[in-house]
Amino acid sequence: MTRLRIALAQINPTVGDLQGNLAKILDYYDRAEAAQCHIVAFPELCITGYPPEDLVLKPRFVSDNKDVLAAIAARTGNCVAVVGFVESDRDLYNAAAVCAGGEIKGTYRKRLLPNYGVFDEARYFTPGDESDQLELYVIGGVKVGVSICEDIWSPVGPLAAQAAGGAELNININGSPYHRGKVESRESMLSTRAADASCALVYVNQVCGQDELVFDGASMAFDADGNLLARAAQFEEELLITDIDIAPVFRKRLLDPRGRVTDTLLPTVFISDETVAQLHESPVRIAPLLDPVAEMYQALVLGTRDYVHKNKFTDVVIGLSGGIDSSIVACVAVDALGADHVHGVSMPSRYSSDGSKTDAKALADNLGIDYRTVAIEPAFSAYLEMLAPSFADREPDLTEENLQSRVRGTTLMALSNKFGWMVLTTGNKSEMAVGYFTIYGDSVGGYAVIKDVFKTSVYDLCRYVNQRAGHELIPEDVITKPPSAELRPDQRDDQSLPPYEVLDPILEMYIEEDRIATEIIDAGHDEAMVRRITRLVDTNEYKRRQCPPGVRVSIKAFGKDRRLPITTTYRG
């Protein structure tokens, strides 16, 4: 039996920051080498950041990324580094370089390119194929194969071929984005792959926010029986070091009921046949998984922090209405950026209740954030006076309601321009879906923190925040009072929409499961309600296209995930 010490460098790279990513990679490499690791694995395309999208269409960018790889390889010693980069010859490849002893020992080209959901890899890359010979690397006397992200998801993918060709360990490097429930399905799949191939498996994932996407880390290691050996934390940078005992698996493979392996052995690249002297057993670390609500909250925090900071902002401003949506956005912002960098603005109108104003103030006090009141009545009145000649023969309606929201949006953008604060919008997925927001009003801003969170889940998040704090960080009145936009006297959301407990399941089936109206009706939902709601979703596509990006936490979010035509007559 041979023991290998593996480091999984669960890092937070920044797309396009080649020099910053280089510095981070070298720092983690030095830490792994100091810990006497045989191998340190970095995430997919960690040099460029993932996903680099159309940056890879710039020849200079690709050339610069290769220069960074050369610098990394030159720094390597006995510890082998597996590093994700963009490789080029006639085409572009999503590749991994195996570096040791000051040089690149070999490269692997990703074979299975995802082109669904948020992925567009076939737009940029050519898949590796049989002409790109699979190689194994002898490291510490163990035959090691390399694969990249999607390669591991197929039961007949490269891992199976590498194991059949003699691999005893596979290193899978990833940029695997988060959505609800992803970590459990990912872990189950990886365990199955390792057991089916009778091959130990290590999986390293990046941890970062990139525009809409959040990458949750949770890097893992499995033995050849599929047993979980180690797991890094979710949503945190970490160098996870684990020792893996590699035992001969020929007996298990020969007794496999699916039949003997008849493939010929793959060619090998010899790197090292020596174990590290006086290797002491490393402590076992299997980080606990977060519960679903805490997991979603941490995804929102990481996504918000990285979007704000990586776009060179330090502070954010939020319109605090005293409602549940702005309250949870403020809590996320404080956890992401610190209370000193969050600014809350109450913008009462003639219709704002006293309770909403006091609830907003109480929340700001509880969070310890800067808080100010900018009443919108003067501007609203001026608009009404200005438009009175044009509106003379018309009764007040939605137009006057939306004017208030647009005054608030203009106010927040004025503060943003004056002080350099990013505006965080506060609309949730339920509202985004049916168009229950004002375009150029409450949708104005730089980042939409909860745009992929249904209203019912917003309540769950608020209760989680208070439970975690051990007191009413968010005032209980905010959670229990009927939701309202307060744009007319005694307005409530349920005057325009069905209760969210009824609305959200319909939206989930229509948006995330791609069911058509008749299928939702057949599932037991009221026909008139389903027809109305699905029509609202369809006709408000144009509004959503003009909204800022926000954190993706579901299996299908508005934006990169869901790309439906604005102009269409199909209603299902």
NUDREN-703720 format. One line per field, with one value per residue (C-alpha): x, y, z; chain; residue number from 1. Coordinates in nm, 3 decimals. Layout:
BEGIN
u (X:...)
v (Y:...)
w (Z:...)
cadena (A:...)
num (NUM:...)
% end
This chain:
BEGIN
u (0.000:0.126:0.028:-0.005:-0.056:-0.289:-0.369:-0.691:-0.646:-1.003:-0.926:-1.120:-0.979:-1.095:-1.184:-0.925:-0.692:-0.405:-0.142:-0.365:-0.453:-0.083:0.003:-0.274:-0.178:0.188:0.092:-0.118:0.150:0.412:0.180:0.121:0.492:0.568:0.315:0.510:0.231:0.292:0.026:-0.164:-0.469:-0.612:-0.956:-1.058:-0.923:-0.787:-0.534:-0.801:-1.082:-1.397:-1.591:-1.377:-1.642:-1.546:-1.215:-1.075:-1.154:-0.877:-0.549:-0.343:-0.545:-0.479:-0.110:-0.087:-0.254:0.012:0.285:0.136:0.134:0.503:0.574:0.387:0.569:0.906:0.833:0.742:0.964:0.888:0.522:0.324:0.081:-0.228:-0.336:-0.631:-0.556:-0.656:-0.443:-0.419:-0.285:-0.522:-0.815:-0.873:-0.893:-1.005:-0.695:-0.503:-0.125:0.074:0.379:0.678:1.050:1.034:0.857:0.528:0.528:0.209:-0.136:-0.488:-0.769:-1.125:-1.324:-1.685:-1.782:-2.106:-2.333:-2.654:-2.792:-2.532:-2.259:-2.144:-1.816:-1.881:-1.889:-1.522:-1.346:-1.276:-1.305:-1.008:-1.053:-0.882:-0.607:-0.514:-0.361:-0.467:-0.161:-0.107:0.151:0.356:0.367:0.503:0.486:0.109:-0.045:-0.249:-0.501:-0.636:-0.985:-1.182:-1.527:-1.788:-1.561:-1.646:-2.025:-2.049:-2.025:-1.845:-1.623:-1.245:-1.229:-1.350:-1.094:-0.812:-0.899:-0.918:-0.576:-0.420:-0.499:-0.510:-0.601:-0.788:-0.759:-1.069:-1.044:-1.364:-1.557:-1.887:-2.151:-2.389:-2.763:-2.994:-2.920:-2.614:-2.359:-2.551:-2.606:-2.244:-2.112:-2.331:-2.217:-1.847:-1.874:-2.035:-1.767:-1.486:-1.647:-1.740:-1.387:-1.218:-1.008:-0.944:-1.076:-1.008:-1.231:-1.131:-1.376:-1.331:-1.515:-1.622:-1.890:-1.873:-2.152:-2.466:-2.282:-2.164:-1.916:-1.948:-1.621:-1.694:-1.389:-1.377:-1.164:-1.281:-1.109:-1.142:-1.455:-1.630:-1.593:-1.567:-1.224:-1.224:-1.440:-1.360:-1.600:-1.866:-1.823:-1.478:-1.125:-0.925:-0.622:-0.759:-0.479:-0.557:-0.363:-0.492:-0.376:-0.359:-0.396:-0.366:-0.711:-0.645:-0.840:-1.149:-1.127:-1.080:-1.383:-1.602:-1.931:-1.937:-1.640:-1.264:-1.091:-0.934:-0.805:-0.435:-0.238:-0.211:0.130:0.281:0.488:0.727:0.756:0.846:0.870:0.961:0.736:0.791:1.026:0.874:0.524:0.305:-0.065:-0.262:-0.575:-0.896:-1.125:-1.479:-1.643:-2.015:-2.261:-2.483:-2.858:-3.048:-3.149:-2.806:-2.649:-2.864:-2.786:-2.411:-2.438:-2.606:-2.334:-2.046:-2.205:-2.271:-1.927:-1.738:-1.953:-1.911:-1.542:-1.429:-1.597:-1.395:-1.677:-1.642:-1.990:-2.351:-2.678:-3.018:-3.365:-3.511:-3.889:-3.950:-4.045:-3.910:-3.716:-3.509:-3.451:-3.292:-3.086:-2.950:-2.858:-2.679:-2.493:-2.374:-2.245:-2.081:-1.921:-1.942:-2.187:-1.958:-1.996:-2.375:-2.604:-2.979:-3.218:-3.583:-3.779:-4.131:-4.418:-4.765:-4.874:-4.598:-4.725:-4.572:-4.494:-4.286:-4.080:-4.017:-3.940:-3.679:-3.518:-3.520:-3.353:-3.083:-3.017:-2.999:-2.751:-2.548:-2.556:-2.566:-2.929:-3.091:-3.438:-3.502:-3.874:-3.988:-4.303:-4.147:-4.028:-4.349:-4.562:-4.347:-4.397:-4.773:-4.781:-4.560:-4.777:-5.113:-5.186:-5.122:-5.312:-5.604:-5.874:-5.739:-5.806:-5.504:-5.388:-5.074:-4.893:-4.889:-4.788:-4.492:-4.385:-4.313:-4.097:-3.909:-3.843:-3.693:-3.479:-3.351:-3.275:-3.072:-2.878:-2.805:-2.654:-2.462:-2.319:-2.230:-2.064:-1.958:-2.193:-2.334:-2.713:-2.843:-3.195:-3.440:-3.681:-3.737:-3.792:-4.170:-4.194:-3.941:-4.135:-4.473:-4.344:-4.455:-4.190:-4.137:-3.897:-3.658:-3.783:-3.725:-3.542:-3.267:-2.928:-2.602:-2.684:-3.006:-2.923:-3.244:-3.363:-3.346:-3.515:-3.889:-4.086:-4.164:-3.789:-3.728:-3.935:-3.724:-3.407:-3.536:-3.626:-3.281:-3.110:-3.301:-3.243:-2.872:-2.855:-3.053:-3.278:-3.495:-3.231:-3.512:-3.812:-4.088:-4.340:-4.146:-4.193:-4.557:-4.722:-4.889:-4.644:-4.718:-4.555:-4.735:-4.790:-5.160:-5.379:-5.404:-5.228:-5.134:-4.954:-5.243:-5.470:-5.263:-5.123:-5.238:-5.087:-4.721:-4.786:-5.007:-4.801:-4.454:-4.530:-4.684:-4.380:-4.140:-4.309:-4.327:-3.981:-3.754:-3.920:-4.023:-4.379:-4.645:-4.973:-5.177:-4.929:-4.947:-5.326:-5.321:-5.107:-5.404:-5.365:-5.657:-5.684:-5.769:-5.489:-5.233:-5.333:-5.303:-4.969:-4.799:-4.917:-4.765:-4.434:-4.425:-4.526:-4.275:-3.967:-3.875:-3.869:-3.644:-3.393:-3.334:-3.269:-2.927:-2.763:-2.806:-2.705:-2.814:-2.928:-3.185:-3.148:-3.284:-3.255:-3.356:-3.055:-2.791:-3.005:-3.336:-3.324:-3.671:-3.766:-3.929:-4.141:-4.338:-4.702:-4.655:-4.839:-4.876)
v (0.000:0.347:0.667:0.990:1.329:1.538:1.908:2.045:2.418:2.546:2.901:3.212:3.325:3.636:3.618:3.806:3.884:3.672:3.820:3.809:3.448:3.368:3.509:3.309:2.986:3.022:3.098:2.782:2.582:2.690:2.590:2.249:2.193:2.296:2.034:1.767:1.704:1.486:1.666:1.993:2.029:2.367:2.435:2.432:2.730:2.876:3.087:3.274:3.239:3.047:3.104:3.342:3.358:3.576:3.676:3.358:3.499:3.755:3.598:3.812:3.692:3.330:3.404:3.580:3.287:3.054:3.286:3.257:2.878:2.886:3.095:2.845:2.549:2.718:2.748:2.383:2.142:1.793:1.869:1.813:2.091:2.024:2.360:2.458:2.684:2.760:2.564:2.664:2.535:2.535:2.543:2.630:2.368:2.370:2.200:2.092:2.108:1.867:2.058:1.943:1.997:2.335:2.218:2.109:1.729:1.694:1.832:1.694:1.833:1.826:1.573:1.635:2.000:2.108:2.314:2.340:2.556:2.821:2.649:2.754:2.565:2.441:2.807:2.839:2.506:2.195:1.872:1.647:1.319:0.990:1.168:1.334:1.028:0.974:0.958:0.852:1.014:0.808:1.018:0.867:0.529:0.568:0.589:0.909:1.023:1.375:1.485:1.811:1.876:1.742:1.449:1.294:1.319:1.054:0.690:0.610:0.919:0.950:0.818:0.477:0.469:0.582:0.325:0.052:0.165:0.129:0.448:0.413:0.775:1.036:1.411:1.596:1.977:2.182:2.501:2.354:2.619:2.602:2.556:2.422:2.056:2.045:1.934:1.620:1.506:1.586:1.384:1.085:1.091:1.114:0.827:0.613:0.700:0.608:0.277:0.182:0.249:0.103:0.417:0.670:1.012:1.368:1.653:2.019:2.303:2.678:2.894:3.235:3.454:3.535:3.759:3.547:3.229:3.115:2.832:2.658:2.470:2.157:1.984:1.611:1.297:0.935:0.600:0.326:0.192:0.528:0.613:0.983:1.056:1.435:1.735:2.106:2.370:2.526:2.887:2.931:2.931:2.642:2.423:2.079:1.830:1.462:1.137:0.866:0.508:0.349:-0.028:-0.271:-0.303:-0.577:-0.832:-0.609:-0.532:-0.898:-1.000:-0.723:-0.888:-0.662:-0.856:-0.829:-0.521:-0.601:-0.257:-0.218:-0.016:0.355:0.517:0.673:0.980:0.912:1.194:1.036:0.693:0.817:0.860:1.163:1.088:1.061:1.135:1.176:1.110:1.427:1.495:1.380:1.669:1.615:1.955:1.935:2.042:2.341:2.296:2.412:2.756:2.835:2.713:2.948:3.238:3.182:3.161:3.503:3.644:3.511:3.612:3.965:4.009:3.899:4.095:4.416:4.379:4.234:4.525:4.763:4.890:4.915:5.029:4.960:5.148:4.986:5.133:5.022:5.003:4.826:4.517:4.166:4.184:4.492:4.359:4.033:4.213:4.445:4.146:3.976:4.298:4.341:3.983:4.026:4.368:4.476:4.720:5.019:4.966:4.941:5.245:5.224:5.485:5.524:5.702:5.748:5.872:5.997:5.631:5.496:5.360:5.461:5.095:5.063:5.368:5.252:4.896:5.024:5.234:4.944:4.715:4.971:5.019:4.643:4.603:4.910:5.057:5.415:5.522:5.827:5.940:6.107:6.179:6.157:6.371:6.690:6.511:6.308:6.620:6.797:6.510:6.516:6.891:6.865:6.592:6.734:6.902:6.577:6.362:6.604:6.372:6.055:5.901:5.812:5.454:5.243:5.534:5.737:5.431:5.366:5.730:5.689:5.385:5.568:5.865:5.621:5.462:5.802:5.894:5.580:5.630:5.990:5.867:5.605:5.867:6.109:5.865:5.576:5.325:5.031:5.009:4.669:4.600:4.411:4.231:3.857:3.582:3.573:3.942:3.917:3.629:3.802:4.155:4.285:4.555:4.891:4.900:5.197:5.216:4.954:4.741:5.003:4.908:4.724:4.385:4.201:3.996:3.790:3.785:3.401:3.356:3.294:3.501:3.198:3.133:3.496:3.430:3.120:3.327:3.594:3.338:3.182:3.519:3.576:3.222:3.252:3.588:3.460:3.767:3.975:4.115:4.156:4.292:4.035:4.285:4.285:3.907:3.891:4.194:4.152:4.239:4.566:4.802:5.093:5.284:5.353:5.360:5.024:4.838:4.470:4.229:3.980:4.235:4.193:3.842:3.515:3.432:3.347:2.997:2.945:3.146:3.006:2.636:2.738:2.949:2.674:2.427:2.677:2.832:2.573:2.254:2.389:2.260:2.412:2.547:2.233:2.018:2.250:2.244:1.864:1.863:2.012:2.390:2.617:2.661:3.031:3.103:2.904:3.070:3.414:3.352:3.187:3.470:3.723:3.536:3.533:3.894:4.033:3.880:4.220:4.376:4.107:4.151:4.507:4.415:4.378:4.040:3.861:3.549:3.217:2.972:2.760:2.498:2.750:3.125:3.418:3.524:3.281:2.981:3.068:3.215:3.255:3.491:3.819:3.807:3.481:3.374:3.026:2.989:2.611)
w (0.000:-0.096:0.077:-0.120:0.037:-0.176:-0.140:-0.287:-0.344:-0.314:-0.421:-0.526:-0.861:-1.047:-1.414:-1.616:-1.324:-1.452:-1.223:-0.918:-0.991:-1.041:-0.700:-0.533:-0.709:-0.611:-0.251:-0.226:-0.405:-0.151:0.134:-0.019:-0.075:0.283:0.398:0.204:-0.043:-0.345:-0.548:-0.527:-0.754:-0.858:-1.009:-1.372:-1.573:-1.250:-1.439:-1.637:-1.386:-1.477:-1.692:-1.900:-2.175:-2.476:-2.322:-2.477:-2.822:-2.763:-2.883:-2.645:-2.347:-2.439:-2.491:-2.154:-1.980:-2.125:-1.996:-1.648:-1.678:-1.770:-1.460:-1.241:-1.393:-1.341:-0.968:-0.914:-0.727:-0.599:-0.537:-0.859:-0.951:-1.164:-1.304:-1.527:-1.826:-2.186:-2.431:-2.797:-3.122:-3.420:-3.177:-2.812:-2.538:-2.177:-2.040:-1.732:-1.708:-1.492:-1.364:-1.159:-1.137:-1.306:-1.620:-1.775:-1.776:-1.981:-2.050:-2.056:-2.273:-2.144:-2.346:-2.245:-2.293:-2.119:-2.338:-2.137:-1.859:-1.777:-1.979:-2.328:-2.358:-2.712:-2.816:-2.727:-2.694:-2.899:-2.700:-2.656:-2.846:-2.915:-3.108:-2.776:-2.612:-2.253:-2.031:-1.674:-1.447:-1.205:-0.889:-0.570:-0.741:-0.811:-1.158:-1.168:-1.429:-1.479:-1.583:-1.589:-1.443:-1.689:-1.773:-1.437:-1.474:-1.745:-1.634:-1.959:-1.954:-1.929:-1.571:-1.686:-1.968:-1.739:-1.473:-1.736:-1.854:-1.510:-1.318:-0.941:-0.866:-1.068:-1.014:-1.129:-1.141:-1.149:-1.192:-1.074:-0.995:-0.703:-0.701:-0.433:-0.362:-0.590:-0.330:-0.231:-0.590:-0.674:-0.379:-0.464:-0.825:-0.734:-0.489:-0.759:-1.015:-0.777:-0.679:-1.036:-1.159:-0.850:-0.855:-0.581:-0.678:-0.568:-0.675:-0.637:-0.698:-0.697:-0.445:-0.571:-0.717:-1.088:-1.213:-1.165:-1.074:-0.733:-0.690:-0.357:-0.316:-0.109:-0.259:-0.180:-0.180:-0.211:-0.187:-0.451:-0.281:-0.303:0.065:0.146:0.295:0.317:0.236:0.240:0.367:0.147:0.035:0.193:0.051:0.189:0.129:0.210:0.273:0.294:0.287:0.055:0.090:-0.254:-0.232:-0.524:-0.682:-0.935:-0.728:-0.713:-1.083:-1.180:-0.972:-1.112:-1.222:-1.526:-1.663:-1.675:-1.798:-2.134:-2.228:-2.282:-2.034:-2.104:-2.157:-1.847:-1.776:-1.491:-1.239:-0.906:-0.752:-0.406:-0.107:0.110:0.396:0.746:0.624:0.931:0.895:0.830:1.035:0.871:0.782:0.661:0.687:0.770:0.505:0.565:0.589:0.277:0.405:0.553:0.228:0.020:0.250:0.228:-0.153:-0.153:0.073:-0.136:-0.465:-0.340:-0.183:-0.491:-0.735:-0.535:-0.457:-0.790:-0.966:-0.747:-0.525:-0.149:-0.043:-0.134:-0.090:-0.038:-0.036:0.299:0.278:0.607:0.404:0.408:0.079:0.155:0.508:0.392:0.127:0.396:0.616:0.325:0.245:0.603:0.618:0.278:0.319:0.683:0.839:0.776:0.401:0.385:0.355:0.404:0.267:0.368:0.094:0.233:0.021:0.114:0.128:0.353:0.683:1.012:1.077:0.762:0.853:1.208:1.093:0.848:1.120:1.366:1.114:1.038:1.410:1.467:1.182:1.277:0.925:0.803:0.771:0.623:0.520:0.185:0.151:-0.211:-0.175:-0.322:-0.635:-0.668:-0.637:-0.895:-1.140:-1.087:-1.142:-1.449:-1.605:-1.497:-1.833:-2.018:-1.765:-1.720:-1.855:-1.696:-1.355:-1.136:-1.197:-1.214:-1.379:-1.056:-0.855:-1.082:-1.068:-0.697:-0.762:-1.037:-0.810:-0.559:-0.826:-0.937:-0.576:-0.517:-0.840:-0.740:-0.413:-0.609:-0.845:-0.568:-0.327:-0.549:-0.386:-0.580:-0.564:-0.455:-0.579:-0.361:-0.596:-0.547:-0.805:-0.758:-0.844:-1.125:-1.277:-1.305:-1.363:-1.023:-1.022:-1.188:-1.477:-1.433:-1.074:-0.803:-1.061:-1.101:-0.963:-0.999:-0.849:-0.770:-0.462:-0.432:-0.794:-0.790:-0.449:-0.439:-0.187:0.031:0.057:0.154:0.465:0.537:0.505:0.741:1.005:0.960:1.014:1.338:1.459:1.392:1.569:1.868:1.863:1.631:1.401:1.150:1.344:1.376:1.238:0.911:0.881:0.989:0.828:0.486:0.206:0.028:-0.219:-0.046:-0.369:-0.301:0.010:0.192:-0.090:-0.040:-0.273:-0.256:-0.425:-0.743:-0.698:-0.544:-0.203:-0.245:-0.109:-0.416:-0.663:-0.598:-0.672:-1.007:-1.089:-0.991:-1.225:-1.511:-1.482:-1.326:-1.453:-1.796:-1.758:-1.982:-1.850:-1.922:-1.729:-1.428:-1.442:-1.461:-1.146:-0.957:-0.983:-1.069:-1.445:-1.449:-1.205:-1.406:-1.733:-1.579:-1.409:-1.706:-1.930:-1.688:-1.692:-2.071:-2.129:-1.880:-2.041:-2.187:-1.839:-1.693:-1.977:-1.854:-1.491:-1.327:-1.275:-0.946:-0.756:-0.908:-0.640:-0.827:-1.096:-1.348:-1.297:-1.513:-1.720:-1.849:-1.754:-1.915:-2.264:-2.407:-2.688:-2.596:-2.909:-2.922:-2.940:-2.792:-2.461:-2.419)
cadena (A:A:A:A:A:A:A:A:A:A:A:A:A:A:A:A:A:A:A:A:A:A:A:A:A:A:A:A:A:A:A:A:A:A:A:A:A:A:A:A:A:A:A:A:A:A:A:A:A:A:A:A:A:A:A:A:A:A:A:A:A:A:A:A:A:A:A:A:A:A:A:A:A:A:A:A:A:A:A:A:A:A:A:A:A:A:A:A:A:A:A:A:A:A:A:A:A:A:A:A:A:A:A:A:A:A:A:A:A:A:A:A:A:A:A:A:A:A:A:A:A:A:A:A:A:A:A:A:A:A:A:A:A:A:A:A:A:A:A:A:A:A:A:A:A:A:A:A:A:A:A:A:A:A:A:A:A:A:A:A:A:A:A:A:A:A:A:A:A:A:A:A:A:A:A:A:A:A:A:A:A:A:A:A:A:A:A:A:A:A:A:A:A:A:A:A:A:A:A:A:A:A:A:A:A:A:A:A:A:A:A:A:A:A:A:A:A:A:A:A:A:A:A:A:A:A:A:A:A:A:A:A:A:A:A:A:A:A:A:A:A:A:A:A:A:A:A:A:A:A:A:A:A:A:A:A:A:A:A:A:A:A:A:A:A:A:A:A:A:A:A:A:A:A:A:A:A:A:A:A:A:A:A:A:A:A:A:A:A:A:A:A:A:A:A:A:A:A:A:A:A:A:A:A:A:A:A:A:A:A:A:A:A:A:A:A:A:A:A:A:A:A:A:A:A:A:A:A:A:A:A:A:A:A:A:A:A:A:A:A:A:A:A:A:A:A:A:A:A:A:A:A:A:A:A:A:A:A:A:A:A:A:A:A:A:A:A:A:A:A:A:A:A:A:A:A:A:A:A:A:A:A:A:A:A:A:A:A:A:A:A:A:A:A:A:A:A:A:A:A:A:A:A:A:A:A:A:A:A:A:A:A:A:A:A:A:A:A:A:A:A:A:A:A:A:A:A:A:A:A:A:A:A:A:A:A:A:A:A:A:A:A:A:A:A:A:A:A:A:A:A:A:A:A:A:A:A:A:A:A:A:A:A:A:A:A:A:A:A:A:A:A:A:A:A:A:A:A:A:A:A:A:A:A:A:A:A:A:A:A:A:A:A:A:A:A:A:A:A:A:A:A:A:A:A:A:A:A:A:A:A:A:A:A:A:A:A:A:A:A:A:A:A:A:A:A:A:A:A:A:A:A:A:A:A:A:A:A:A:A:A:A:A:A:A:A:A:A:A:A:A:A:A:A:A:A:A:A:A:A:A:A:A:A:A:A:A:A:A:A:A:A)
num (1:2:3:4:5:6:7:8:9:10:11:12:13:14:15:16:17:18:19:20:21:22:23:24:25:26:27:28:29:30:31:32:33:34:35:36:37:38:39:40:41:42:43:44:45:46:47:48:49:50:51:52:53:54:55:56:57:58:59:60:61:62:63:64:65:66:67:68:69:70:71:72:73:74:75:76:77:78:79:80:81:82:83:84:85:86:87:88:89:90:91:92:93:94:95:96:97:98:99:100:101:102:103:104:105:106:107:108:109:110:111:112:113:114:115:116:117:118:119:120:121:122:123:124:125:126:127:128:129:130:131:132:133:134:135:136:137:138:139:140:141:142:143:144:145:146:147:148:149:150:151:152:153:154:155:156:157:158:159:160:161:162:163:164:165:166:167:168:169:170:171:172:173:174:175:176:177:178:179:180:181:182:183:184:185:186:187:188:189:190:191:192:193:194:195:196:197:198:199:200:201:202:203:204:205:206:207:208:209:210:211:212:213:214:215:216:217:218:219:220:221:222:223:224:225:226:227:228:229:230:231:232:233:234:235:236:237:238:239:240:241:242:243:244:245:246:247:248:249:250:251:252:253:254:255:256:257:258:259:260:261:262:263:264:265:266:267:268:269:270:271:272:273:274:275:276:277:278:279:280:281:282:283:284:285:286:287:288:289:290:291:292:293:294:295:296:297:298:299:300:301:302:303:304:305:306:307:308:309:310:311:312:313:314:315:316:317:318:319:320:321:322:323:324:325:326:327:328:329:330:331:332:333:334:335:336:337:338:339:340:341:342:343:344:345:346:347:348:349:350:351:352:353:354:355:356:357:358:359:360:361:362:363:364:365:366:367:368:369:370:371:372:373:374:375:376:377:378:379:380:381:382:383:384:385:386:387:388:389:390:391:392:393:394:395:396:397:398:399:400:401:402:403:404:405:406:407:408:409:410:411:412:413:414:415:416:417:418:419:420:421:422:423:424:425:426:427:428:429:430:431:432:433:434:435:436:437:438:439:440:441:442:443:444:445:446:447:448:449:450:451:452:453:454:455:456:457:458:459:460:461:462:463:464:465:466:467:468:469:470:471:472:473:474:475:476:477:478:479:480:481:482:483:484:485:486:487:488:489:490:491:492:493:494:495:496:497:498:499:500:501:502:503:504:505:506:507:508:509:510:511:512:513:514:515:516:517:518:519:520:521:522:523:524:525:526:527:528:529:530:531:532:533:534:535:536:537:538:539:540:541:542:543:544:545:546:547:548:549:550:551:552:553:554:555:556:557:558:559:560:561:562:563:564:565:566:567:568:569:570:571:572)
% end
